[in-house]
Amino acid sequence: MPPRALLPSYRRLFSAPGATAFTLAGLLGRLALSMSGVSLVVLLTERRGSYALAGTVAAAGLVSASIGIPLVGRLVDRYGQARVTVPTTLYLLVPLTALLLCVRLGAPDWTLYLCWASGAAGPNLGGMARARWAHLYRDDPGARHLANSLEQSLDELCFMSGPVLGMLLCTTFAPEAGLITAAVLGSTGGLLFAAQRRTEPPLPEAPSREERRSGSPLRVPGLRVLVLTFLATGMIFGATDITTVAYAEALGHKPAAGLLLGLIAGGSCVAGLAFGLLTPRRAPSVRFLTGAASMAAVLLLPLAAGLGRVGLVPLGAALFAAGTATAPTMVTGMSLIQELVPQRQLNEAMAVAVSGIVVGISAGAALAGTITEHTAPGTGYTLPACAAALALLVALTGRRHLRTPGRRETPEPIVSASV
């Protein structure tokens, strides 16, 4: 996609006052989140000398986040983004500081689990940014599609750069440097995001008695289908990460694993930006099924490369290609959430979707670790391929719940292309 077509198309999003400010603030917060995991692992392996401890502490945080993020999202829907983001952002500094002190003072291992789990659930800035775009362009489906594509690409950009930045800080300065920087970036980004009040979606009118009884947004059948699909997608991420590191190590090039994983995120980032420029002409449910089918197809490429014991270059090409199907699927899934779930529950619904991905990453990493220990290098790529097939099966089974009747399916043209 030529830059002269790319930049003007995305520039139109930022014509809304305040859009640039909340996007950059949210980017800071997401960068902090993406560098926290690797920074924690480096800190604990350096100061405590145990990969097992680092892995289980990180897993405890993922479990806590999968529960806490939707709860924070529910508070956001009830009280507003700024009123929830400011106190939760400031609160997260407390358990993080406590963790650093416990590591420094040699506190018992259980204190590390307690601190990391207590600070794992923060405001979902990515979901709140998408909610702002949905409000700003509530009457422009084409712009919403473009904005969702941009947000997914920004997520991938953070996933590429965050771990690299965290590793660089921890190895160049001190093992604590990564988490300290993440704390500064995360708190700055969260507070700046909350300060952008003019783009904050207004609170919906007080719900009726019947609406209050509706409870969790998971009562919406379509959201359940999407969450299960995202859970399988998270398994793809977690399993691919572990398998790729093990495969690179088996070839004697473990440092290259970071580059290989960056290629996956790079493929997804490029695909997300390009996908945003296309004019969707099919129903969102059809596009979601197409994306899931594409994921199932391209995940066969790393599997073939791994089983064929190829070198790093062809494996990198296969991983880049595998990443290209992820962003369009995720973009369409987030768009479907905006269509299927009532506006008053949008933040909680997006947080639930993120929790599904988090749980999937944790499960995929654990399963891939077991497979890697007991099989030949590259065999672990079977798990991402199976997870992609599972995502497609779930989407096919629940496809009738993904339909959005009464909506105009064809947005205003952005460029003359079609999906």
C-alpha beads as a LAMMPS data file, in Angstrom:
LAMMPS data file: protein, C-alpha beads

419 atoms
418 bonds

1 atom types
1 bond types

-500.0 500.0 xlo xhi
-500.0 500.0 ylo yhi
-500.0 500.0 zlo zhi

Masses

1 110.0

Atoms # bond

1 1 1 0.000 0.000 0.000
2 1 1 1.716 3.244 -1.137
3 1 1 2.316 5.824 1.629
4 1 1 0.561 8.562 -0.363
5 1 1 -2.651 6.500 -0.107
6 1 1 -2.032 5.383 3.454
7 1 1 -1.294 8.650 5.252
8 1 1 -4.154 10.823 3.934
9 1 1 -6.664 8.067 4.657
10 1 1 -5.623 7.745 8.293
11 1 1 -5.129 11.486 8.682
12 1 1 -8.869 11.985 8.312
13 1 1 -9.390 10.270 11.664
14 1 1 -7.437 12.947 13.492
15 1 1 -9.529 15.820 12.189
16 1 1 -11.664 15.331 15.305
17 1 1 -10.412 17.642 18.075
18 1 1 -8.513 15.754 20.758
19 1 1 -8.129 12.540 18.752
20 1 1 -4.353 12.840 18.466
21 1 1 -3.951 13.497 22.192
22 1 1 -5.893 10.473 23.446
23 1 1 -4.290 8.208 20.821
24 1 1 -0.740 9.129 21.876
25 1 1 -1.608 8.883 25.574
26 1 1 -3.153 5.465 25.074
27 1 1 -0.099 4.381 23.101
28 1 1 2.146 5.192 26.078
29 1 1 0.004 3.063 28.368
30 1 1 -0.068 0.102 25.991
31 1 1 3.691 0.297 25.460
32 1 1 4.148 0.061 29.231
33 1 1 1.910 -3.001 29.355
34 1 1 3.744 -4.760 26.533
35 1 1 7.162 -4.319 28.164
36 1 1 6.077 -5.367 31.669
37 1 1 6.047 -9.139 31.086
38 1 1 9.589 -9.510 29.810
39 1 1 10.833 -6.968 32.370
40 1 1 9.341 -9.048 35.193
41 1 1 10.935 -12.243 33.877
42 1 1 14.378 -10.633 33.565
43 1 1 14.098 -9.078 37.031
44 1 1 13.204 -12.330 38.777
45 1 1 15.661 -14.495 36.890
46 1 1 18.477 -12.064 37.644
47 1 1 17.625 -11.349 41.290
48 1 1 16.146 -14.719 42.281
49 1 1 17.819 -17.000 39.727
50 1 1 14.659 -18.941 38.842
51 1 1 12.843 -19.136 35.530
52 1 1 10.174 -21.273 37.195
53 1 1 9.457 -18.560 39.752
54 1 1 9.373 -15.882 37.047
55 1 1 6.977 -17.913 34.927
56 1 1 4.548 -18.731 37.716
57 1 1 4.516 -15.149 39.030
58 1 1 3.753 -13.936 35.493
59 1 1 1.000 -16.549 35.181
60 1 1 -0.553 -15.382 38.457
61 1 1 -0.699 -11.900 37.013
62 1 1 -2.443 -13.143 33.861
63 1 1 -5.073 -14.942 35.908
64 1 1 -5.652 -11.830 37.995
65 1 1 -5.852 -9.651 34.883
66 1 1 -8.417 -11.929 33.231
67 1 1 -10.717 -11.348 36.206
68 1 1 -9.882 -7.747 37.038
69 1 1 -9.903 -6.129 33.603
70 1 1 -13.627 -6.788 32.987
71 1 1 -14.454 -5.517 36.484
72 1 1 -12.611 -2.267 35.758
73 1 1 -14.430 -2.107 32.424
74 1 1 -17.767 -2.380 34.211
75 1 1 -16.801 0.516 36.470
76 1 1 -15.856 2.572 33.417
77 1 1 -19.274 1.960 31.863
78 1 1 -20.948 3.003 35.112
79 1 1 -18.865 5.994 36.197
80 1 1 -16.988 7.159 33.093
81 1 1 -13.459 6.733 31.778
82 1 1 -11.729 9.561 33.651
83 1 1 -13.279 8.842 37.060
84 1 1 -12.061 5.240 36.935
85 1 1 -8.774 5.604 35.041
86 1 1 -7.187 8.138 37.420
87 1 1 -7.560 6.152 40.679
88 1 1 -6.772 2.777 39.110
89 1 1 -3.670 4.178 37.402
90 1 1 -2.393 5.653 40.655
91 1 1 -3.256 2.496 42.588
92 1 1 -1.170 0.300 40.261
93 1 1 1.959 2.129 41.397
94 1 1 1.517 0.739 44.912
95 1 1 1.808 -3.031 44.252
96 1 1 4.511 -2.434 41.645
97 1 1 6.604 -0.455 44.127
98 1 1 5.966 -3.152 46.711
99 1 1 7.161 -5.824 44.275
100 1 1 10.423 -4.004 43.611
101 1 1 11.007 -3.580 47.345
102 1 1 10.243 -7.255 48.032
103 1 1 12.751 -8.323 45.392
104 1 1 15.375 -5.928 46.713
105 1 1 14.880 -6.917 50.363
106 1 1 14.725 -10.661 49.701
107 1 1 11.124 -11.099 50.845
108 1 1 9.505 -14.567 50.597
109 1 1 8.327 -15.747 47.201
110 1 1 4.651 -15.533 48.156
111 1 1 4.953 -11.758 48.451
112 1 1 5.938 -11.573 44.783
113 1 1 2.807 -13.460 43.736
114 1 1 0.665 -11.215 45.905
115 1 1 2.174 -7.971 44.591
116 1 1 2.109 -8.905 40.912
117 1 1 -1.420 -10.316 41.048
118 1 1 -2.648 -7.232 42.936
119 1 1 -1.343 -4.906 40.246
120 1 1 -2.186 -6.923 37.146
121 1 1 -5.644 -5.497 36.448
122 1 1 -5.547 -1.925 35.227
123 1 1 -7.598 0.251 32.882
124 1 1 -7.951 -1.172 29.381
125 1 1 -6.718 1.891 27.466
126 1 1 -6.981 0.107 24.124
127 1 1 -10.648 -0.687 24.697
128 1 1 -11.366 2.822 25.969
129 1 1 -9.666 4.320 22.907
130 1 1 -11.853 2.179 20.647
131 1 1 -14.902 3.341 22.602
132 1 1 -13.872 6.945 21.961
133 1 1 -13.516 6.336 18.249
134 1 1 -16.919 4.627 18.220
135 1 1 -18.446 7.704 19.864
136 1 1 -16.633 10.259 17.709
137 1 1 -17.622 8.514 14.469
138 1 1 -20.901 6.943 15.566
139 1 1 -22.529 8.056 12.295
140 1 1 -19.603 7.105 10.035
141 1 1 -19.092 3.314 9.734
142 1 1 -16.180 3.800 7.341
143 1 1 -14.257 5.908 9.841
144 1 1 -14.978 3.414 12.621
145 1 1 -13.550 0.626 10.484
146 1 1 -10.472 2.736 9.811
147 1 1 -10.080 3.571 13.511
148 1 1 -10.371 -0.062 14.611
149 1 1 -7.706 -0.994 12.070
150 1 1 -5.432 1.760 13.374
151 1 1 -5.885 0.629 16.987
152 1 1 -5.068 -2.975 16.132
153 1 1 -1.935 -1.864 14.285
154 1 1 -0.892 0.233 17.282
155 1 1 -1.368 -2.843 19.485
156 1 1 0.947 -4.809 17.216
157 1 1 3.476 -1.962 17.191
158 1 1 3.586 -2.090 20.985
159 1 1 3.921 -5.876 20.979
160 1 1 6.922 -5.491 18.655
161 1 1 8.728 -2.669 20.450
162 1 1 7.723 -3.162 24.105
163 1 1 9.600 -6.417 24.828
164 1 1 12.660 -5.149 22.977
165 1 1 12.664 -1.911 24.984
166 1 1 12.135 -3.778 28.254
167 1 1 14.981 -6.203 27.542
168 1 1 17.281 -3.373 26.501
169 1 1 16.645 -1.392 29.691
170 1 1 17.016 -4.417 31.971
171 1 1 20.281 -5.562 30.417
172 1 1 21.825 -2.125 29.879
173 1 1 21.066 -0.400 33.190
174 1 1 19.666 -2.684 35.893
175 1 1 17.144 -5.549 36.098
176 1 1 14.685 -3.161 37.762
177 1 1 14.931 -0.562 34.976
178 1 1 12.302 -2.177 32.746
179 1 1 9.531 -2.233 35.348
180 1 1 10.409 1.246 36.617
181 1 1 10.181 2.648 33.088
182 1 1 6.941 0.758 32.490
183 1 1 5.504 2.291 35.669
184 1 1 6.452 5.811 34.559
185 1 1 5.101 5.335 31.034
186 1 1 1.937 3.597 32.213
187 1 1 1.031 6.176 34.843
188 1 1 1.839 9.072 32.513
189 1 1 -0.169 7.573 29.674
190 1 1 -3.137 6.702 31.893
191 1 1 -3.339 10.148 33.498
192 1 1 -2.912 11.974 30.176
193 1 1 -5.585 9.758 28.634
194 1 1 -8.008 10.544 31.445
195 1 1 -7.302 14.263 31.029
196 1 1 -8.711 14.260 27.485
197 1 1 -12.264 14.940 28.621
198 1 1 -13.671 16.393 25.404
199 1 1 -13.354 13.081 23.567
200 1 1 -14.638 10.951 26.454
201 1 1 -17.924 9.220 25.600
202 1 1 -20.780 10.513 27.737
203 1 1 -22.350 8.186 30.250
204 1 1 -25.539 6.590 28.920
205 1 1 -28.877 7.416 30.450
206 1 1 -29.814 5.526 33.587
207 1 1 -30.745 1.995 32.527
208 1 1 -34.276 0.762 32.932
209 1 1 -35.153 -1.972 35.421
210 1 1 -35.132 -4.523 32.625
211 1 1 -31.710 -3.328 31.421
212 1 1 -30.286 -3.539 34.943
213 1 1 -31.369 -7.150 35.081
214 1 1 -29.411 -7.920 31.905
215 1 1 -26.203 -8.234 33.957
216 1 1 -22.986 -9.098 32.179
217 1 1 -22.575 -8.352 28.461
218 1 1 -21.741 -12.051 28.124
219 1 1 -25.498 -12.553 28.063
220 1 1 -25.226 -11.392 24.444
221 1 1 -24.723 -14.657 22.485
222 1 1 -22.560 -12.994 19.855
223 1 1 -20.103 -11.750 22.476
224 1 1 -19.726 -15.272 23.847
225 1 1 -18.839 -16.490 20.369
226 1 1 -16.290 -13.698 19.943
227 1 1 -14.706 -14.261 23.360
228 1 1 -14.250 -17.974 22.675
229 1 1 -12.760 -17.169 19.290
230 1 1 -10.408 -14.629 20.871
231 1 1 -9.439 -17.192 23.508
232 1 1 -8.356 -19.558 20.737
233 1 1 -6.550 -16.665 19.059
234 1 1 -4.714 -15.965 22.310
235 1 1 -3.598 -19.604 22.341
236 1 1 -2.064 -18.967 18.922
237 1 1 -0.040 -16.065 20.328
238 1 1 1.151 -17.854 23.457
239 1 1 2.012 -21.116 21.715
240 1 1 3.797 -19.413 18.831
241 1 1 5.975 -17.370 21.201
242 1 1 7.190 -20.381 23.199
243 1 1 7.648 -22.614 20.165
244 1 1 9.592 -19.974 18.233
245 1 1 11.997 -19.333 21.114
246 1 1 12.597 -23.080 21.513
247 1 1 13.077 -23.575 17.770
248 1 1 15.595 -20.739 17.503
249 1 1 17.491 -22.129 20.489
250 1 1 17.580 -25.580 18.901
251 1 1 19.190 -24.034 15.823
252 1 1 21.770 -22.312 18.034
253 1 1 20.380 -18.826 17.408
254 1 1 18.278 -18.057 20.485
255 1 1 18.874 -14.254 20.274
256 1 1 17.146 -14.327 16.867
257 1 1 13.880 -15.383 18.526
258 1 1 13.021 -11.756 19.278
259 1 1 13.382 -10.844 15.619
260 1 1 11.252 -13.793 14.562
261 1 1 8.485 -12.818 16.965
262 1 1 8.756 -9.244 15.729
263 1 1 8.084 -10.501 12.208
264 1 1 4.762 -11.972 13.333
265 1 1 3.687 -8.677 14.877
266 1 1 5.072 -6.829 11.849
267 1 1 2.951 -8.876 9.468
268 1 1 -0.118 -8.198 11.575
269 1 1 0.676 -4.475 11.801
270 1 1 1.069 -4.087 8.043
271 1 1 -2.064 -6.116 7.370
272 1 1 -4.050 -4.060 9.877
273 1 1 -3.082 -0.744 8.265
274 1 1 -3.854 -2.063 4.787
275 1 1 -7.149 -3.587 5.914
276 1 1 -8.299 -0.233 7.242
277 1 1 -8.035 1.278 3.763
278 1 1 -10.388 -1.264 2.245
279 1 1 -14.079 -0.577 1.941
280 1 1 -15.938 -3.465 3.603
281 1 1 -18.814 -4.557 1.383
282 1 1 -19.690 -7.829 3.083
283 1 1 -21.519 -8.213 6.367
284 1 1 -19.228 -8.079 9.429
285 1 1 -20.098 -11.677 10.325
286 1 1 -18.961 -12.849 6.898
287 1 1 -15.738 -10.859 7.166
288 1 1 -15.074 -12.376 10.584
289 1 1 -15.515 -15.901 9.258
290 1 1 -13.240 -15.073 6.334
291 1 1 -10.594 -13.802 8.729
292 1 1 -10.830 -16.904 10.921
293 1 1 -10.531 -19.133 7.858
294 1 1 -7.497 -17.145 6.707
295 1 1 -5.841 -17.608 10.102
296 1 1 -6.421 -21.347 9.938
297 1 1 -4.850 -21.433 6.462
298 1 1 -1.751 -19.299 7.057
299 1 1 -0.917 -20.981 10.388
300 1 1 -0.149 -24.076 8.346
301 1 1 2.934 -22.271 6.993
302 1 1 4.909 -22.165 10.291
303 1 1 3.804 -25.749 10.939
304 1 1 5.217 -26.880 7.621
305 1 1 8.396 -24.886 8.248
306 1 1 8.835 -26.321 11.732
307 1 1 8.200 -29.913 10.753
308 1 1 10.519 -29.453 7.775
309 1 1 13.308 -28.218 10.087
310 1 1 13.972 -25.200 7.850
311 1 1 16.387 -22.394 8.698
312 1 1 15.604 -19.044 10.277
313 1 1 15.021 -17.135 7.045
314 1 1 12.229 -19.328 5.618
315 1 1 10.742 -19.654 9.104
316 1 1 10.725 -15.857 9.430
317 1 1 8.914 -15.551 6.107
318 1 1 6.338 -18.112 7.237
319 1 1 5.792 -16.292 10.535
320 1 1 5.401 -12.928 8.799
321 1 1 2.789 -14.432 6.495
322 1 1 1.052 -16.050 9.473
323 1 1 0.767 -12.669 11.173
324 1 1 -1.063 -11.055 8.254
325 1 1 -4.360 -12.804 9.005
326 1 1 -4.504 -11.821 12.673
327 1 1 -5.199 -8.086 12.490
328 1 1 -8.124 -8.223 10.007
329 1 1 -9.802 -10.854 12.176
330 1 1 -9.282 -8.876 15.379
331 1 1 -10.393 -5.603 13.743
332 1 1 -13.633 -7.160 12.537
333 1 1 -14.181 -8.828 15.894
334 1 1 -13.863 -5.526 17.760
335 1 1 -16.198 -3.898 15.238
336 1 1 -18.737 -6.641 15.872
337 1 1 -18.564 -6.007 19.617
338 1 1 -19.448 -2.361 18.964
339 1 1 -22.421 -3.505 16.891
340 1 1 -23.726 -6.310 19.103
341 1 1 -23.316 -4.954 22.635
342 1 1 -25.332 -2.042 24.085
343 1 1 -23.340 1.181 24.294
344 1 1 -23.724 1.260 28.085
345 1 1 -21.715 -1.990 28.345
346 1 1 -19.161 -1.375 25.608
347 1 1 -16.073 -0.929 27.811
348 1 1 -16.847 -4.033 29.850
349 1 1 -17.489 -6.054 26.696
350 1 1 -14.154 -5.060 25.181
351 1 1 -12.427 -5.832 28.476
352 1 1 -14.025 -9.293 28.498
353 1 1 -12.688 -9.854 24.977
354 1 1 -9.198 -8.838 26.111
355 1 1 -9.499 -11.224 29.054
356 1 1 -10.281 -14.031 26.630
357 1 1 -7.073 -13.281 24.753
358 1 1 -5.081 -13.143 28.008
359 1 1 -6.400 -16.520 29.168
360 1 1 -5.648 -17.970 25.740
361 1 1 -2.073 -16.671 25.790
362 1 1 -1.487 -18.246 29.200
363 1 1 -2.989 -21.596 28.185
364 1 1 -1.183 -21.637 24.843
365 1 1 2.174 -20.879 26.431
366 1 1 1.721 -23.598 29.063
367 1 1 0.680 -26.242 26.531
368 1 1 3.427 -25.263 24.099
369 1 1 6.020 -25.517 26.867
370 1 1 4.940 -29.071 27.621
371 1 1 4.982 -30.047 23.947
372 1 1 8.379 -28.450 23.411
373 1 1 9.953 -30.361 26.300
374 1 1 8.802 -33.759 25.041
375 1 1 8.930 -33.485 21.250
376 1 1 11.306 -32.457 18.492
377 1 1 11.856 -28.718 17.790
378 1 1 9.157 -27.334 15.517
379 1 1 6.498 -29.826 16.577
380 1 1 5.050 -27.163 18.853
381 1 1 3.757 -25.290 15.791
382 1 1 1.045 -27.939 15.693
383 1 1 -0.645 -26.181 18.610
384 1 1 -1.088 -22.738 16.927
385 1 1 -2.434 -24.477 13.832
386 1 1 -4.932 -26.437 15.929
387 1 1 -5.904 -23.308 17.865
388 1 1 -6.583 -21.467 14.593
389 1 1 -8.749 -24.368 13.430
390 1 1 -10.597 -24.218 16.760
391 1 1 -11.190 -20.471 16.315
392 1 1 -12.676 -21.134 12.890
393 1 1 -14.872 -23.940 14.260
394 1 1 -16.218 -21.707 17.042
395 1 1 -16.917 -18.878 14.590
396 1 1 -18.711 -21.231 12.184
397 1 1 -20.774 -22.787 14.956
398 1 1 -21.903 -19.440 16.314
399 1 1 -22.127 -17.521 13.059
400 1 1 -25.889 -16.885 13.358
401 1 1 -25.244 -14.953 16.579
402 1 1 -22.774 -12.645 14.811
403 1 1 -25.302 -11.165 12.433
404 1 1 -26.162 -7.506 12.909
405 1 1 -29.654 -7.012 11.474
406 1 1 -30.912 -3.525 10.931
407 1 1 -27.424 -2.117 10.289
408 1 1 -26.162 -0.680 7.066
409 1 1 -23.433 -3.111 6.075
410 1 1 -21.653 -0.974 3.481
411 1 1 -19.901 2.084 4.912
412 1 1 -19.012 5.180 3.014
413 1 1 -16.116 4.481 0.646
414 1 1 -12.620 5.235 1.844
415 1 1 -10.709 3.852 -1.108
416 1 1 -11.885 1.927 -4.113
417 1 1 -11.228 -1.548 -2.854
418 1 1 -13.451 -4.230 -1.435
419 1 1 -13.265 -7.041 1.042

Bonds

1 1 1 2
2 1 2 3
3 1 3 4
4 1 4 5
5 1 5 6
6 1 6 7
7 1 7 8
8 1 8 9
9 1 9 10
10 1 10 11
11 1 11 12
12 1 12 13
13 1 13 14
14 1 14 15
15 1 15 16
16 1 16 17
17 1 17 18
18 1 18 19
19 1 19 20
20 1 20 21
21 1 21 22
22 1 22 23
23 1 23 24
24 1 24 25
25 1 25 26
26 1 26 27
27 1 27 28
28 1 28 29
29 1 29 30
30 1 30 31
31 1 31 32
32 1 32 33
33 1 33 34
34 1 34 35
35 1 35 36
36 1 36 37
37 1 37 38
38 1 38 39
39 1 39 40
40 1 40 41
41 1 41 42
42 1 42 43
43 1 43 44
44 1 44 45
45 1 45 46
46 1 46 47
47 1 47 48
48 1 48 49
49 1 49 50
50 1 50 51
51 1 51 52
52 1 52 53
53 1 53 54
54 1 54 55
55 1 55 56
56 1 56 57
57 1 57 58
58 1 58 59
59 1 59 60
60 1 60 61
61 1 61 62
62 1 62 63
63 1 63 64
64 1 64 65
65 1 65 66
66 1 66 67
67 1 67 68
68 1 68 69
69 1 69 70
70 1 70 71
71 1 71 72
72 1 72 73
73 1 73 74
74 1 74 75
75 1 75 76
76 1 76 77
77 1 77 78
78 1 78 79
79 1 79 80
80 1 80 81
81 1 81 82
82 1 82 83
83 1 83 84
84 1 84 85
85 1 85 86
86 1 86 87
87 1 87 88
88 1 88 89
89 1 89 90
90 1 90 91
91 1 91 92
92 1 92 93
93 1 93 94
94 1 94 95
95 1 95 96
96 1 96 97
97 1 97 98
98 1 98 99
99 1 99 100
100 1 100 101
101 1 101 102
102 1 102 103
103 1 103 104
104 1 104 105
105 1 105 106
106 1 106 107
107 1 107 108
108 1 108 109
109 1 109 110
110 1 110 111
111 1 111 112
112 1 112 113
113 1 113 114
114 1 114 115
115 1 115 116
116 1 116 117
117 1 117 118
118 1 118 119
119 1 119 120
120 1 120 121
121 1 121 122
122 1 122 123
123 1 123 124
124 1 124 125
125 1 125 126
126 1 126 127
127 1 127 128
128 1 128 129
129 1 129 130
130 1 130 131
131 1 131 132
132 1 132 133
133 1 133 134
134 1 134 135
135 1 135 136
136 1 136 137
137 1 137 138
138 1 138 139
139 1 139 140
140 1 140 141
141 1 141 142
142 1 142 143
143 1 143 144
144 1 144 145
145 1 145 146
146 1 146 147
147 1 147 148
148 1 148 149
149 1 149 150
150 1 150 151
151 1 151 152
152 1 152 153
153 1 153 154
154 1 154 155
155 1 155 156
156 1 156 157
157 1 157 158
158 1 158 159
159 1 159 160
160 1 160 161
161 1 161 162
162 1 162 163
163 1 163 164
164 1 164 165
165 1 165 166
166 1 166 167
167 1 167 168
168 1 168 169
169 1 169 170
170 1 170 171
171 1 171 172
172 1 172 173
173 1 173 174
174 1 174 175
175 1 175 176
176 1 176 177
177 1 177 178
178 1 178 179
179 1 179 180
180 1 180 181
181 1 181 182
182 1 182 183
183 1 183 184
184 1 184 185
185 1 185 186
186 1 186 187
187 1 187 188
188 1 188 189
189 1 189 190
190 1 190 191
191 1 191 192
192 1 192 193
193 1 193 194
194 1 194 195
195 1 195 196
196 1 196 197
197 1 197 198
198 1 198 199
199 1 199 200
200 1 200 201
201 1 201 202
202 1 202 203
203 1 203 204
204 1 204 205
205 1 205 206
206 1 206 207
207 1 207 208
208 1 208 209
209 1 209 210
210 1 210 211
211 1 211 212
212 1 212 213
213 1 213 214
214 1 214 215
215 1 215 216
216 1 216 217
217 1 217 218
218 1 218 219
219 1 219 220
220 1 220 221
221 1 221 222
222 1 222 223
223 1 223 224
224 1 224 225
225 1 225 226
226 1 226 227
227 1 227 228
228 1 228 229
229 1 229 230
230 1 230 231
231 1 231 232
232 1 232 233
233 1 233 234
234 1 234 235
235 1 235 236
236 1 236 237
237 1 237 238
238 1 238 239
239 1 239 240
240 1 240 241
241 1 241 242
242 1 242 243
243 1 243 244
244 1 244 245
245 1 245 246
246 1 246 247
247 1 247 248
248 1 248 249
249 1 249 250
250 1 250 251
251 1 251 252
252 1 252 253
253 1 253 254
254 1 254 255
255 1 255 256
256 1 256 257
257 1 257 258
258 1 258 259
259 1 259 260
260 1 260 261
261 1 261 262
262 1 262 263
263 1 263 264
264 1 264 265
265 1 265 266
266 1 266 267
267 1 267 268
268 1 268 269
269 1 269 270
270 1 270 271
271 1 271 272
272 1 272 273
273 1 273 274
274 1 274 275
275 1 275 276
276 1 276 277
277 1 277 278
278 1 278 279
279 1 279 280
280 1 280 281
281 1 281 282
282 1 282 283
283 1 283 284
284 1 284 285
285 1 285 286
286 1 286 287
287 1 287 288
288 1 288 289
289 1 289 290
290 1 290 291
291 1 291 292
292 1 292 293
293 1 293 294
294 1 294 295
295 1 295 296
296 1 296 297
297 1 297 298
298 1 298 299
299 1 299 300
300 1 300 301
301 1 301 302
302 1 302 303
303 1 303 304
304 1 304 305
305 1 305 306
306 1 306 307
307 1 307 308
308 1 308 309
309 1 309 310
310 1 310 311
311 1 311 312
312 1 312 313
313 1 313 314
314 1 314 315
315 1 315 316
316 1 316 317
317 1 317 318
318 1 318 319
319 1 319 320
320 1 320 321
321 1 321 322
322 1 322 323
323 1 323 324
324 1 324 325
325 1 325 326
326 1 326 327
327 1 327 328
328 1 328 329
329 1 329 330
330 1 330 331
331 1 331 332
332 1 332 333
333 1 333 334
334 1 334 335
335 1 335 336
336 1 336 337
337 1 337 338
338 1 338 339
339 1 339 340
340 1 340 341
341 1 341 342
342 1 342 343
343 1 343 344
344 1 344 345
345 1 345 346
346 1 346 347
347 1 347 348
348 1 348 349
349 1 349 350
350 1 350 351
351 1 351 352
352 1 352 353
353 1 353 354
354 1 354 355
355 1 355 356
356 1 356 357
357 1 357 358
358 1 358 359
359 1 359 360
360 1 360 361
361 1 361 362
362 1 362 363
363 1 363 364
364 1 364 365
365 1 365 366
366 1 366 367
367 1 367 368
368 1 368 369
369 1 369 370
370 1 370 371
371 1 371 372
372 1 372 373
373 1 373 374
374 1 374 375
375 1 375 376
376 1 376 377
377 1 377 378
378 1 378 379
379 1 379 380
380 1 380 381
381 1 381 382
382 1 382 383
383 1 383 384
384 1 384 385
385 1 385 386
386 1 386 387
387 1 387 388
388 1 388 389
389 1 389 390
390 1 390 391
391 1 391 392
392 1 392 393
393 1 393 394
394 1 394 395
395 1 395 396
396 1 396 397
397 1 397 398
398 1 398 399
399 1 399 400
400 1 400 401
401 1 401 402
402 1 402 403
403 1 403 404
404 1 404 405
405 1 405 406
406 1 406 407
407 1 407 408
408 1 408 409
409 1 409 410
410 1 410 411
411 1 411 412
412 1 412 413
413 1 413 414
414 1 414 415
415 1 415 416
416 1 416 417
417 1 417 418
418 1 418 419
